[in-house]
């Protein structure tokens, strides 16, 4: 039996290129929204989480919500080897391919997850409709801050390696209190337990170190999909200046500042309501010219798509545009490729959902 208010999800496994098993889950229905993996997740344990439950409920009630446990965490395996943005992006590609999405996805990048979302959106712009980045950064700690902040971060890495699994929860509280300083005792206790349930101290230290080395600043100007950047004013994990850097570096990106000091927004704070409103407004709004997913279409391809949306057959489109049916088929094939769809029906639905205008 599913508890009242508990989301229904389906968990599956897919194998990454290096043989690592990745656990992914989907819940809800509608337009696909894929959340890239971020720090310390567990697909099953999160369902009753006082920290993440409201996120899962919101996203699964509005979208076909897909998420996965990072390698080394939760229900996913640990393949070892170096952790890089390239590997994280490869894992995101693997999960998206396994999910067999019906059209372009909204990508949600939280914290470190933003780096793989940015790289994926650059590689596959036709498969991404919107990019939503929250609590995100382009520079890891080794590329920002001061010598003292970098020294403090290295101390956290060493602490994770040495004391993660000890009986004394005070060590894990060091990590928890930074992520949700505004948390209730229940929320703080849940996060402390999450540390033990999702990974080991050695892997946690490796994950910490890998995040410190992230640097996707050179990629920002290459993003060509509509982007929304949201960030807490007093985020204790990532300073808001880093979010402003992201928003200024991505062409046309929108920026929303949230009144919060939590790295993970909690349900009781007004910032959470504003986050929901901003995300829904952003993804439901008609695409901005120049950042539109239809920008890659030629003028003739847009005419063909408009005629398809009007319900015309290839013969009728040929007559309307005074071109051959073979040319119509060629244009239609190009439209499908550029929009990342596989049929006329999907192209029509995509055009409607993304505010296509002739």
Long-range contacts (C-beta under 8 A, 24 or more apart in sequence): 3-48, 5-57, 6-47, 6-48, 7-47, 7-56, 7-57, 7-60, 9-43, 9-47, 9-60, 11-43, 11-44, 11-75, 12-98, 14-94, 14-95, 14-97, 14-98, 15-94, 16-71, 16-79, 16-90, 16-91, 16-94, 17-90, 17-94, 18-79, 18-81, 19-79, 20-71, 20-76, 20-77, 20-78, 20-79, 20-91, 21-76, 21-77, 22-68, 22-69, 22-71, 22-76, 22-77, 22-91, 22-94, 22-95, 23-68, 23-69, 23-74, 23-75, 23-76, 24-66, 24-67, 24-68, 24-69, 24-95, 24-98, 24-99, 25-66, 25-67, 25-68, 26-64, 26-65, 26-66, 26-99, 27-56, 27-60, 27-65, 28-59, 28-60, 28-61, 28-62, 28-63, 28-64, 28-65, 29-64, 30-62, 30-63, 30-64, 31-63, 31-64, 31-103, 31-105, 31-106, 31-129, 31-283, 31-353, 32-63, 32-64, 32-66, 32-99, 32-101, 32-102, 32-103, 32-104, 32-105, 32-106, 33-59, 33-62, 33-63, 33-64, 33-65, 33-66, 33-105, 33-106, 33-107, 33-108, 34-66, 34-67, 34-92, 34-95, 34-96, 34-99, 34-101, 34-105, 34-106, 34-107, 34-108, 35-59, 35-65, 35-66, 35-67, 35-108, 35-109, 35-110, 35-113, 36-88, 36-92, 36-107, 36-108, 36-109, 36-110, 36-113, 36-114, 36-116, 36-117, 36-120, 37-67, 37-68, 37-69, 37-70, 37-71, 37-73, 37-88, 37-91, 37-92, 37-113, 37-116, 38-70, 38-109, 38-110, 38-111, 38-112, 38-113, 39-70, 39-111, 39-112, 39-179, 39-207, 39-211, 40-73, 40-194, 40-195, 40-198, 40-199, 40-204, 41-67, 41-69, 41-70, 41-73, 41-74, 41-198, 42-69, 42-73, 42-74, 42-75, 42-194, 42-197, 42-198, 43-67, 43-68, 43-69, 43-74, 43-75, 44-74, 44-75, 45-74, 45-194, 45-197, 45-198, 49-190, 49-194, 50-184, 50-186, 50-187, 50-190, 51-180, 51-183, 51-187, 51-190, 51-191, 51-194, 51-264, 51-266, 52-264, 53-267, 54-266, 54-267, 54-272, 55-264, 55-265, 58-276, 59-108, 62-280, 63-106, 64-101, 66-95, 66-96, 66-99, 66-105, 68-95, 69-198, 70-207, 72-199, 72-203, 72-206, 72-207, 73-198, 73-199, 73-203, 73-207, 74-197, 74-198, 74-199, 78-203, 82-210, 83-206, 83-207, 83-210, 84-210, 84-213, 85-115, 85-116, 85-119, 85-214, 85-216, 86-119, 88-112, 88-113, 88-115, 88-116, 89-115, 89-116, 89-119, 89-120, 89-123, 91-116, 92-116, 92-117, 92-120, 93-120, 93-123, 93-124, 96-120, 96-127, 101-127, 102-346, 103-129, 103-339, 103-340, 103-341, 103-346, 103-349, 103-350, 103-353, 104-128, 104-129, 104-293, 104-339, 104-340, 104-350, 105-129, 106-130, 106-131, 106-132, 106-283, 107-131, 107-132, 108-132, 108-134, 109-133, 109-134, 109-136, 110-134, 110-135, 110-136, 110-264, 111-135, 111-136, 111-137, 111-237, 111-238, 111-263, 112-137, 112-211, 112-214, 114-138, 114-246, 115-214, 115-216, 118-216, 118-219, 118-220, 118-223, 118-250, 119-216, 119-219, 121-223, 121-224, 121-225, 122-219, 122-222, 122-223, 122-224, 124-340, 125-224, 125-225, 125-293, 125-296, 126-293, 126-296, 126-337, 126-338, 126-339, 126-340, 127-340, 128-225, 129-225, 129-226, 129-283, 129-293, 129-354, 130-225, 130-226, 130-227, 130-228, 130-282, 130-283, 131-223, 131-225, 131-226, 131-227, 131-228, 131-250, 132-227, 132-228, 132-230, 132-279, 132-282, 132-283, 133-227, 133-228, 133-229, 133-230, 133-243, 133-246, 134-229, 134-230, 134-231, 134-265, 134-275, 135-230, 135-231, 135-232, 135-235, 135-237, 135-238, 135-243, 135-263, 135-264, 136-229, 136-231, 136-238, 136-242, 136-243, 136-246, 137-214, 137-238, 137-242, 137-243, 137-246, 138-214, 138-215, 138-216, 138-217, 138-219, 138-220, 138-242, 138-245, 138-246, 138-249, 139-214, 139-215, 139-217, 139-242, 139-245, 140-211, 140-212, 140-213, 140-214, 140-215, 141-211, 141-212, 142-212, 142-213, 143-213, 143-214, 143-215, 143-217, 144-239, 144-242, 150-212, 153-208, 153-212, 156-208, 157-205, 157-208, 157-209, 157-212, 158-205, 160-201, 160-204, 160-205, 160-208, 161-201, 161-202, 161-204, 161-205, 162-201, 163-201, 164-195, 164-196, 164-200, 164-201, 164-202, 164-204, 164-205, 165-196, 165-200, 165-201, 172-196, 178-236, 178-237, 178-263, 179-236, 179-237, 179-262, 179-263, 179-264, 180-262, 180-263, 180-264, 180-266, 181-236, 181-261, 181-262, 182-260, 182-261, 182-262, 182-266, 182-269, 183-262, 183-266, 187-266, 217-245, 217-249, 220-246, 220-249, 220-250, 221-249, 221-250, 221-251, 223-250, 223-251, 223-253, 224-251, 224-291, 224-295, 225-291, 225-293, 226-252, 226-282, 226-287, 226-288, 226-291, 226-292, 227-252, 227-253, 227-254, 228-253, 228-254, 228-256, 228-278, 228-279, 228-282, 229-253, 229-254, 229-255, 229-256, 230-255, 230-256, 230-257, 230-258, 230-275, 230-278, 230-279, 231-255, 231-256, 231-257, 231-258, 232-258, 232-259, 232-260, 232-261, 232-262, 232-263, 232-265, 232-271, 233-257, 233-258, 233-259, 233-260, 233-261, 234-260, 234-261, 235-260, 235-261, 235-262, 235-263, 236-261, 236-262, 236-263, 237-263, 238-263, 251-291, 252-288, 252-290, 252-291, 254-282, 285-355, 286-354, 286-355, 286-357, 287-354, 287-355, 292-354, 293-339, 293-350, 293-354, 294-339, 294-351, 294-354, 294-356, 296-338, 297-334, 297-335, 297-338, 297-339, 298-334, 300-331, 301-331, 301-334, 301-335, 301-338, 302-358, 303-358, 304-328, 304-331, 304-332, 304-335, 305-335, 305-347, 305-351, 305-356, 306-356, 306-358, 308-332, 308-335, 308-344, 308-347, 308-348, 308-351, 309-348, 309-351, 309-352, 309-356
